[in-house]
Amino acid sequence: MLNQFSRTQLLLGREAMEKLAASRVAVFGIGGVGGYVCEALVRSGVGAFDLIDDDKVCLTNLNRQILATRKTVGKYKADVMKERMLDINPQADIHVHKCFFLPENADDFPFEEYDYVVDAVDTVTAKISIILKAGEKNVPVISAMGAGNKLDPGRFRVADIYETKVCPLARVMRRELRKRGVTELKVVYSDEKPVRPEEDMSISCRTHCICPPGAQHKCTERRDIPGSTAFVPAVAGLMIAGEVVRDLSKARSRKQ
C-alpha cells in the first residue's frame, strides 16, 4: 500500500523497511551534524529514537542547524527536534533526554535497547564515554569527527578511526581510544585542513555572549569557538545517516 516511505522502499525493499521501522537509534548531540542525522533517519522510516542534548537553540545556530529558526530560538534542541520529527512521522516513538552525557550518568541510558548509536557530540570525554558504553553493550556506533572550521563538504569520508588523517579531533580520539583498547570505530571525518577562523571581536561570542543565564555549557567556556557553514555539517550528518540506514537495513534486529 502506498505510504510516505514508498519511494525509499523502491530502493531498499520491504524487508529493509520493516527492519528500519523496528529499530531504535540513540542520537547523542542534536546540533549541526546530529540534527541532520535525525532528519534523514526519521524520513527513512526508523521507528524509534532517543534524542540526547541539554542545549537550547541559539541565534548563532541559525546559519547551520536544521532545527534552528527564529521561532525555536531559546527552546531545547531535543524538544524542537522531536516536534519536527513527529510532524514528519507521527508514528515515531521518540524519547527526549535533556541532559549532557557523561560517565557519571551513562547508566541512565538503556544502551541494551538501542540498535544503533550516533555520537555527534563535541567533547572528547563524552565521545569516549558513549563509544565505550556502546561497546560494552555490543551496540554498533558511528562517531562524527570535526566539522567546524571546514569549507569543503566534498572532503568527508567514512573510515575506521585508525585510518583517518588531518582531522585534529580524530588524532586525539585515536590516541585516547588506543589507550582504552578500542580497536575499531566507524567515523565520518574530513581530510580537509581546518581553516583558522578570523578573530573578529565585533561578532565574537566571547565579547557578546547571548547564552541564557544559568546555561551549563556556554560558548565562552570553549578554548576555541569554531566557524561553520550551512553545508558542511549537513553533509556530515547525512553521510552518518546513510551509514546507519545501510547497516540497520542489513542487520538482524537485536530485539528478535
PALOMAR-422105 format. One line per field, with one value per residue: residue number from 1; x, y, z of N, C-alpha, C in turn. Coordinates in steps of 0.2 Angstrom, whole numbers, plus 5000, padded with zeros to 4 digits. Each point is the difference from the previous one (the first is absolute). Layout:
pos	(NUM; ...)
n.X	(X; ...)
n.Y	(Y; ...)
n.Z	(Z; ...)
ca.X	(X; ...)
ca.Y	(Y; ...)
ca.Z	(Z; ...)
c.X	(X; ...)
c.Y	(Y; ...)
c.Z	(Z; ...)
//
This chain:
pos	(1; 2; 3; 4; 5; 6; 7; 8; 9; 10; 11; 12; 13; 14; 15; 16; 17; 18; 19; 20; 21; 22; 23; 24; 25; 26; 27; 28; 29; 30; 31; 32; 33; 34; 35; 36; 37; 38; 39; 40; 41; 42; 43; 44; 45; 46; 47; 48; 49; 50; 51; 52; 53; 54; 55; 56; 57; 58; 59; 60; 61; 62; 63; 64; 65; 66; 67; 68; 69; 70; 71; 72; 73; 74; 75; 76; 77; 78; 79; 80; 81; 82; 83; 84; 85; 86; 87; 88; 89; 90; 91; 92; 93; 94; 95; 96; 97; 98; 99; 100; 101; 102; 103; 104; 105; 106; 107; 108; 109; 110; 111; 112; 113; 114; 115; 116; 117; 118; 119; 120; 121; 122; 123; 124; 125; 126; 127; 128; 129; 130; 131; 132; 133; 134; 135; 136; 137; 138; 139; 140; 141; 142; 143; 144; 145; 146; 147; 148; 149; 150; 151; 152; 153; 154; 155; 156; 157; 158; 159; 160; 161; 162; 163; 164; 165; 166; 167; 168; 169; 170; 171; 172; 173; 174; 175; 176; 177; 178; 179; 180; 181; 182; 183; 184; 185; 186; 187; 188; 189; 190; 191; 192; 193; 194; 195; 196; 197; 198; 199; 200; 201; 202; 203; 204; 205; 206; 207; 208; 209; 210; 211; 212; 213; 214; 215; 216; 217; 218; 219; 220; 221; 222; 223; 224; 225; 226; 227; 228; 229; 230; 231; 232; 233; 234; 235; 236; 237; 238; 239; 240; 241; 242; 243; 244; 245; 246; 247; 248; 249; 250; 251; 252; 253; 254; 255; 256)
n.X	(5004; 4998; 5006; 5001; 5001; 4995; 5002; 5001; 4994; 4999; 5004; 4997; 4993; 4995; 5004; 5003; 4995; 4999; 5006; 5000; 4994; 5003; 5004; 5004; 5000; 5006; 4998; 5006; 4997; 4995; 5006; 5005; 5004; 4999; 4999; 5005; 5003; 4997; 5001; 5006; 5001; 4996; 5003; 5005; 4996; 5005; 4998; 5006; 4999; 5006; 4998; 5006; 4998; 5004; 5001; 4999; 4995; 5005; 5000; 5006; 4995; 4997; 5007; 4998; 4996; 4998; 5001; 5005; 4995; 4997; 4995; 5005; 5003; 5004; 4998; 4998; 5006; 5000; 4996; 5004; 5006; 4998; 4999; 5006; 5003; 4996; 5002; 5006; 5001; 4993; 5002; 5005; 5004; 4999; 5006; 4998; 5007; 4998; 5005; 5006; 5002; 5001; 5006; 4999; 4997; 5005; 4999; 4999; 5004; 4994; 5006; 4999; 4996; 5006; 4998; 5001; 5006; 4998; 5007; 4997; 5003; 5001; 4999; 5006; 4999; 4995; 5003; 5005; 4997; 4998; 5006; 5003; 4995; 5000; 5007; 4999; 4995; 5005; 4999; 4998; 5006; 4998; 5006; 4998; 5004; 5005; 4995; 5003; 5000; 4995; 5002; 5003; 4993; 5004; 5002; 4994; 5002; 4998; 5003; 5004; 4999; 5003; 4995; 4998; 4999; 5004; 4994; 5001; 4993; 5001; 5005; 4996; 4994; 5004; 5003; 4995; 4997; 5006; 5000; 4994; 5004; 4997; 4999; 4994; 4998; 4994; 5003; 4997; 5005; 5003; 5003; 4995; 5005; 4999; 4995; 5004; 4995; 4997; 5004; 4993; 5002; 4999; 5001; 5005; 4999; 5006; 4998; 4997; 5002; 4996; 5004; 4994; 4998; 5005; 5002; 4999; 4999; 5003; 4999; 4999; 4997; 4999; 5005; 4996; 4998; 4998; 5002; 4994; 4997; 4995; 5005; 5004; 4997; 4996; 5005; 5004; 4994; 4999; 5007; 5000; 4995; 5004; 5006; 4997; 4997; 5006; 5003; 4995; 5000; 5006; 5000; 5001; 4994; 5003; 4994; 5003)
n.Y	(4994; 5005; 5002; 5004; 4993; 5001; 5007; 5000; 4997; 5004; 5004; 5000; 5000; 4996; 4995; 5004; 5002; 4994; 4999; 5005; 4998; 4994; 5004; 5000; 5006; 5000; 5006; 5000; 5006; 5005; 5000; 5003; 4995; 5000; 5006; 5000; 4997; 5003; 5006; 4997; 4999; 5005; 5003; 4996; 5002; 5003; 4995; 5000; 5005; 5001; 5006; 5001; 5005; 5004; 5002; 5007; 5001; 5002; 5007; 4998; 4997; 5006; 5001; 4995; 5001; 4995; 5000; 5004; 5003; 5006; 4995; 4997; 5006; 4998; 4996; 4994; 4999; 4996; 5005; 5005; 4996; 4999; 5007; 5002; 4996; 5002; 5006; 4997; 4997; 5001; 4994; 5005; 4996; 5006; 4998; 5005; 5001; 5005; 4997; 5001; 4996; 4997; 4998; 5006; 5001; 4996; 4998; 5007; 4998; 4998; 5000; 4995; 5006; 5003; 5001; 5006; 5003; 5006; 5001; 5005; 4998; 5006; 4997; 5000; 5003; 5004; 5002; 5001; 5004; 5004; 5000; 5001; 5004; 5002; 5000; 5003; 5004; 5000; 5007; 5000; 5003; 5006; 5003; 5006; 5001; 5004; 5004; 5003; 5007; 4997; 5000; 4994; 4999; 5001; 5003; 4999; 4996; 4994; 4999; 4995; 5001; 4994; 5001; 5004; 5006; 5004; 4997; 5006; 5000; 4998; 5005; 5004; 4999; 5000; 5005; 5003; 4999; 5001; 5006; 5000; 4998; 5006; 4994; 5002; 5004; 4999; 5004; 5006; 5001; 5006; 4999; 5005; 5004; 5000; 5004; 5005; 5000; 5005; 5004; 5000; 5004; 5003; 4993; 5001; 4993; 5001; 5005; 4996; 4997; 4995; 4995; 4996; 5004; 4997; 5001; 4994; 5001; 5005; 5004; 5005; 4994; 5001; 4996; 4998; 5005; 4994; 5001; 5002; 4996; 5001; 4999; 5001; 5002; 5003; 5000; 5002; 5004; 5002; 5000; 5002; 5004; 5001; 5001; 5004; 5003; 5001; 5002; 5004; 5002; 4999; 5003; 4994; 5001; 5005; 5001; 4997)
n.Z	(5000; 4996; 5002; 5005; 5001; 4996; 5000; 5006; 5001; 4995; 5004; 5006; 4998; 5000; 4999; 4996; 4997; 5000; 4998; 4996; 4998; 5001; 4997; 5005; 4999; 5003; 5000; 5002; 5002; 5002; 4997; 4997; 5003; 5006; 4999; 4996; 5005; 5005; 4996; 4999; 5006; 5002; 4995; 5002; 5005; 5003; 5004; 5004; 5005; 5002; 5002; 5000; 5004; 5003; 4994; 4999; 4996; 4997; 5000; 5002; 5002; 4999; 5000; 5004; 5005; 4997; 5006; 4998; 5003; 4998; 4998; 4998; 4999; 5004; 4995; 5004; 4998; 5005; 5003; 4997; 5001; 5006; 5001; 4998; 5003; 5005; 4998; 4999; 5006; 5000; 4996; 4999; 5003; 5003; 5003; 5004; 5000; 5004; 4998; 5003; 4995; 5006; 5001; 5003; 4995; 4998; 5006; 4999; 4995; 4997; 5000; 5004; 5000; 4999; 4993; 5002; 5001; 5000; 5000; 5001; 5005; 5004; 5006; 5001; 5006; 4997; 4995; 5003; 5004; 4995; 4997; 5006; 5001; 4994; 5001; 5006; 4997; 4997; 5001; 4994; 4999; 4998; 4999; 5001; 4996; 5000; 5001; 5005; 4998; 4997; 4994; 4999; 4998; 4995; 5005; 5001; 5005; 4998; 5006; 5001; 5007; 4999; 4995; 5005; 4997; 5001; 5001; 5003; 5000; 4994; 5000; 5003; 4996; 4995; 5003; 5001; 4994; 4997; 5004; 4998; 4995; 4997; 4997; 5000; 4995; 4997; 4996; 5001; 4996; 5001; 4994; 5000; 4998; 5007; 4999; 5001; 5005; 4998; 5003; 5000; 5005; 4995; 4998; 5005; 5002; 4999; 4996; 4997; 5005; 4996; 5003; 5001; 5005; 5003; 4994; 4999; 4994; 5002; 4994; 5005; 5001; 4994; 4999; 4995; 4997; 4997; 4994; 4997; 4995; 4995; 4995; 5004; 5006; 4996; 4996; 5005; 5002; 4994; 4999; 5006; 4998; 4995; 5004; 5004; 4995; 4997; 5005; 5002; 4994; 5002; 5006; 5004; 5002; 5004; 4998; 4995)
ca.X	(4996; 5004; 5001; 5005; 5007; 5000; 5006; 5006; 4999; 5002; 5007; 5002; 4996; 4995; 5003; 5004; 4995; 4997; 5006; 5001; 4994; 5001; 5007; 5001; 5007; 5002; 5004; 5003; 5002; 4996; 5002; 5001; 5001; 4994; 4993; 4999; 5000; 4993; 4995; 5001; 4998; 4993; 4997; 5002; 4995; 5002; 4994; 5001; 5006; 5002; 5003; 5004; 5004; 4998; 5001; 4995; 5001; 5003; 5000; 5006; 4999; 4996; 5004; 5002; 4996; 4994; 4994; 5000; 4997; 4999; 4995; 5003; 5005; 4999; 4997; 5005; 5001; 4997; 4993; 4999; 5001; 4995; 4994; 5001; 5000; 4994; 4996; 5002; 4997; 4997; 5000; 5007; 5000; 5006; 5002; 5005; 5004; 5003; 5006; 5006; 5002; 5007; 5000; 4996; 4993; 5000; 4996; 4993; 4998; 4999; 5004; 4998; 4994; 5001; 5002; 5005; 5002; 5003; 5003; 5001; 5002; 5006; 5006; 5004; 4998; 4993; 5001; 5003; 4995; 4994; 5003; 5001; 4993; 4997; 5004; 4999; 4994; 5001; 4996; 5004; 5000; 5003; 5002; 5001; 5007; 5000; 4997; 5001; 5006; 5001; 4996; 4999; 4996; 5002; 5006; 4998; 5001; 4998; 5006; 5002; 5004; 5007; 5002; 4999; 5006; 4999; 4995; 5003; 4996; 5001; 5006; 4999; 4996; 5004; 5004; 4996; 4997; 5005; 5002; 4994; 4999; 4995; 5003; 4997; 4995; 4998; 4999; 5000; 5005; 5002; 5007; 5002; 5004; 4996; 5001; 5001; 4995; 5002; 4999; 4996; 4997; 4993; 4995; 5002; 4996; 5004; 4999; 4992; 4996; 4993; 4997; 4996; 5003; 5000; 5002; 5006; 5005; 5000; 5005; 5006; 5005; 5004; 5007; 4999; 4993; 5001; 4996; 4996; 4996; 4994; 5001; 5005; 4997; 4995; 5003; 5002; 4994; 4997; 5004; 4999; 4994; 5000; 5003; 4995; 4994; 5003; 5002; 4994; 4996; 5003; 5002; 4995; 4998; 5002; 4994; 4997)
ca.Y	(5006; 5006; 5003; 5005; 4997; 4995; 5001; 4997; 4993; 4998; 4998; 4996; 4994; 4999; 4997; 5006; 5005; 4997; 5000; 5007; 5002; 4996; 5002; 5006; 5004; 5006; 5005; 5004; 5006; 5002; 5007; 5001; 4994; 4995; 5002; 4997; 4993; 4999; 5001; 4995; 4993; 5000; 5000; 4994; 4995; 4997; 5001; 5002; 5004; 5003; 5006; 5002; 5006; 5004; 5006; 5004; 5003; 5007; 5004; 4998; 4993; 5000; 5000; 4994; 4995; 4999; 5001; 5007; 5005; 5005; 4998; 4995; 5003; 4999; 4993; 4995; 4997; 4994; 5001; 5002; 4995; 4995; 5002; 5000; 4993; 4997; 5003; 4996; 4994; 5000; 4994; 4999; 4999; 5004; 5001; 5006; 5001; 5007; 5000; 4999; 4993; 5000; 4993; 5000; 4999; 4995; 4994; 5002; 4999; 4993; 4998; 4993; 5000; 5004; 4996; 5004; 5006; 5005; 5004; 5006; 5005; 5004; 5000; 4994; 4996; 4997; 4995; 4993; 4997; 4997; 4995; 4994; 4997; 4997; 4994; 4995; 4997; 4997; 5004; 5003; 5007; 5004; 5006; 5005; 5003; 5007; 5003; 5007; 5003; 4997; 5004; 4996; 4994; 4994; 4997; 4995; 4992; 4995; 4996; 4998; 5005; 4999; 5002; 5007; 5005; 5008; 5003; 5000; 4996; 4993; 4998; 5000; 4994; 4994; 4999; 4998; 4993; 4995; 4998; 4997; 4994; 5000; 4999; 5002; 5005; 5004; 5008; 5004; 5006; 5004; 5000; 5007; 5003; 5005; 5008; 5003; 5005; 5007; 5003; 5006; 5001; 5004; 4995; 4994; 4998; 5001; 5007; 5001; 4994; 5001; 4994; 5002; 5000; 4993; 4995; 4995; 4999; 5007; 5000; 5003; 4995; 4996; 5003; 5003; 5000; 4999; 5002; 4994; 5002; 4997; 4994; 4995; 4995; 4997; 4995; 4995; 4997; 4996; 4994; 4996; 4997; 4995; 4994; 4997; 4997; 4994; 4995; 4997; 4997; 4993; 4996; 4997; 5004; 4998; 4999; 4993)
ca.Z	(5000; 5000; 5007; 5000; 4999; 4994; 4995; 5003; 5000; 4993; 5000; 5005; 5000; 5005; 5006; 5003; 5003; 5006; 5005; 5002; 5004; 5006; 5003; 5005; 4999; 5005; 4997; 5005; 4997; 4994; 4997; 4993; 4997; 5003; 4998; 4993; 5001; 5002; 4994; 4994; 5003; 5001; 4993; 4998; 5003; 5007; 5004; 5006; 5001; 5006; 4998; 5006; 4999; 5005; 4997; 4998; 4993; 5001; 4994; 4996; 4997; 4994; 4994; 4998; 5003; 4997; 5005; 5002; 4996; 5005; 5005; 5005; 5004; 5007; 5002; 5000; 4993; 5000; 5000; 4994; 4995; 5000; 4997; 4992; 4998; 5000; 4994; 4995; 5001; 5007; 5003; 5003; 5008; 5001; 5007; 5000; 5006; 5000; 5004; 4997; 5002; 5003; 5004; 5007; 4998; 4994; 5002; 5000; 4994; 4999; 4995; 4998; 4996; 4994; 4995; 4997; 5003; 4996; 5004; 4997; 5005; 4998; 5004; 5000; 5006; 4999; 4994; 5003; 5005; 4996; 4996; 5004; 5003; 4994; 4999; 5005; 4998; 4993; 4995; 4995; 5001; 4995; 5004; 4996; 5001; 4999; 4994; 5001; 4997; 4993; 4994; 4995; 5002; 4996; 5003; 5006; 4998; 5005; 5001; 5007; 5003; 5000; 4993; 4998; 5000; 5000; 5005; 5007; 5004; 4998; 5002; 5008; 5002; 4999; 5006; 5006; 4999; 5001; 5007; 5003; 4997; 4995; 4994; 4994; 5001; 4994; 5001; 4994; 5002; 4994; 4999; 4999; 5006; 5003; 4999; 5006; 4999; 5001; 5007; 4999; 5006; 4999; 5000; 5003; 5005; 5006; 5002; 4999; 5002; 5001; 5003; 5005; 5007; 5002; 4995; 5003; 4995; 4996; 4995; 5003; 5004; 4995; 4999; 4994; 4997; 4993; 4995; 4996; 4995; 5000; 4996; 5002; 5005; 4996; 4996; 5005; 5003; 4995; 4999; 5006; 4999; 4994; 5002; 5005; 4996; 4997; 5005; 5003; 4995; 4999; 5006; 5003; 5005; 5007; 5005; 4998)
c.X	(5004; 5001; 5006; 5007; 5000; 5006; 5006; 4999; 5002; 5007; 5003; 4997; 4996; 5004; 5005; 4996; 4997; 5006; 5000; 4994; 5001; 5006; 4999; 5007; 5000; 5004; 5003; 5003; 4995; 5001; 5001; 5000; 4994; 4993; 4999; 5000; 4992; 4996; 5000; 4997; 4993; 4997; 5001; 4996; 5003; 4995; 5000; 5007; 5001; 5004; 5004; 5003; 4997; 5000; 4994; 5002; 5003; 5000; 5005; 4999; 4996; 5003; 5001; 4996; 4993; 4994; 5000; 4996; 4999; 4995; 5003; 5005; 4998; 4996; 5006; 5000; 4997; 4993; 4998; 5000; 4994; 4993; 5000; 4999; 4993; 4995; 5002; 4996; 4997; 5000; 5007; 4999; 5007; 5000; 5005; 5003; 5003; 5006; 5006; 5003; 5007; 5001; 4996; 4993; 4999; 4995; 4992; 4997; 5000; 5004; 4998; 4994; 5001; 5003; 5006; 5001; 5004; 5003; 5001; 5001; 5007; 5006; 5003; 4997; 4994; 5001; 5003; 4995; 4994; 5003; 5001; 4994; 4997; 5004; 4998; 4993; 5000; 4995; 5004; 5000; 5004; 5001; 5002; 5007; 4998; 4996; 5001; 5006; 5001; 4996; 4998; 4997; 5002; 5006; 4998; 5001; 4997; 5006; 5000; 5004; 5007; 5003; 4999; 5007; 4998; 4996; 5003; 4996; 5001; 5007; 5000; 4997; 5004; 5005; 4996; 4997; 5005; 5002; 4995; 4999; 4995; 5004; 4997; 4994; 4998; 4999; 4999; 5004; 5002; 5008; 5002; 5004; 4995; 5002; 5001; 4995; 5002; 4999; 4997; 4996; 4993; 4995; 5002; 4995; 5004; 4999; 4992; 4996; 4993; 4997; 4996; 5003; 4999; 5001; 5006; 5006; 5001; 5006; 5006; 5005; 5004; 5007; 5000; 4993; 5000; 4995; 4997; 4996; 4994; 5001; 5005; 4998; 4994; 5002; 5002; 4995; 4997; 5004; 4999; 4993; 4999; 5003; 4995; 4995; 5003; 5001; 4993; 4996; 5003; 5000; 4993; 4998; 5002; 4994; 4997; 5003)
c.Y	(5006; 5004; 5005; 4998; 4996; 5001; 4997; 4992; 4998; 4998; 4995; 4993; 5000; 4998; 5005; 5005; 4997; 5000; 5007; 5002; 4997; 5003; 5006; 5003; 5005; 5005; 5005; 5006; 5002; 5007; 5000; 4993; 4995; 5002; 4997; 4993; 4998; 5001; 4995; 4993; 5000; 5000; 4993; 4994; 4996; 5001; 5003; 5004; 5002; 5006; 5003; 5007; 5005; 5007; 5003; 5003; 5007; 5003; 4998; 4993; 5001; 4999; 4992; 4994; 4999; 5001; 5007; 5005; 5006; 4998; 4995; 5002; 5000; 4994; 4995; 4996; 4993; 5000; 5002; 4995; 4994; 5002; 5000; 4992; 4997; 5003; 4996; 4993; 4999; 4994; 4998; 5000; 5004; 5002; 5006; 5000; 5006; 5000; 4999; 4993; 5000; 4993; 4999; 4998; 4995; 4995; 5002; 4999; 4992; 4997; 4994; 5000; 5003; 4995; 5004; 5006; 5005; 5005; 5007; 5006; 5003; 4998; 4992; 4995; 4996; 4995; 4993; 4996; 4996; 4994; 4994; 4997; 4996; 4993; 4995; 4996; 4997; 5003; 5003; 5008; 5004; 5006; 5006; 5004; 5008; 5003; 5007; 5002; 4996; 5003; 4995; 4994; 4994; 4996; 4995; 4993; 4996; 4995; 4998; 5006; 5000; 5001; 5007; 5004; 5007; 5002; 5000; 4996; 4993; 4997; 4999; 4993; 4994; 4998; 4998; 4993; 4995; 4998; 4996; 4993; 4999; 4999; 5002; 5005; 5003; 5007; 5003; 5006; 5003; 5000; 5007; 5003; 5006; 5007; 5003; 5006; 5007; 5002; 5006; 5001; 5003; 4995; 4994; 4999; 5002; 5007; 5001; 4994; 5001; 4994; 5003; 4999; 4993; 4995; 4996; 5000; 5006; 4999; 5003; 4996; 4996; 5003; 5003; 5000; 4999; 5004; 4994; 5003; 4996; 4993; 4995; 4996; 4996; 4994; 4994; 4996; 4995; 4994; 4996; 4996; 4994; 4994; 4996; 4996; 4993; 4994; 4997; 4996; 4993; 4996; 4997; 5004; 4997; 4998; 4993; 4995)
c.Z	(5000; 5006; 4999; 4999; 4993; 4995; 5003; 4999; 4993; 4999; 5005; 5001; 5007; 5007; 5004; 5003; 5007; 5006; 5002; 5005; 5007; 5004; 5005; 4999; 5005; 4997; 5005; 4996; 4994; 4998; 4993; 4996; 5003; 4997; 4993; 5000; 5002; 4994; 4995; 5003; 5001; 4993; 4997; 5003; 5006; 5005; 5006; 5001; 5007; 4998; 5007; 4998; 5006; 4998; 4998; 4993; 5001; 4993; 4996; 4997; 4993; 4993; 4998; 5003; 4998; 5005; 5002; 4996; 5005; 5005; 5005; 5004; 5008; 5003; 5000; 4993; 5000; 4999; 4993; 4994; 5001; 4997; 4992; 4998; 5000; 4995; 4994; 5000; 5007; 5004; 5004; 5007; 5002; 5007; 5001; 5007; 5000; 5005; 4996; 5002; 5002; 5004; 5006; 4998; 4995; 5002; 4999; 4993; 4998; 4993; 4997; 4996; 4993; 4995; 4996; 5004; 4996; 5005; 4996; 5005; 4999; 5005; 5000; 5005; 4999; 4994; 5003; 5004; 4996; 4996; 5005; 5003; 4994; 4999; 5006; 4999; 4993; 4995; 4995; 5001; 4994; 5003; 4995; 5002; 4999; 4994; 5000; 4996; 4993; 4995; 4995; 5002; 4996; 5003; 5006; 4997; 5006; 5001; 5007; 5003; 4999; 4993; 4999; 5000; 5000; 5006; 5007; 5005; 5000; 5003; 5008; 5001; 4998; 5006; 5006; 5000; 5000; 5007; 5003; 4997; 4995; 4993; 4993; 5002; 4994; 5001; 4993; 5001; 4993; 5000; 4998; 5006; 5002; 4998; 5006; 5000; 5002; 5007; 4999; 5006; 4999; 4999; 5004; 5006; 5007; 5003; 4999; 5002; 5001; 5003; 5006; 5007; 5003; 4995; 5003; 4995; 4996; 4995; 5002; 5004; 4995; 4999; 4993; 4998; 4993; 4995; 4997; 4995; 5000; 4997; 5003; 5005; 4997; 4997; 5005; 5003; 4995; 4999; 5006; 5000; 4995; 5003; 5005; 4997; 4996; 5005; 5003; 4995; 4998; 5006; 5002; 5006; 5007; 5004; 4998; 5005)
//
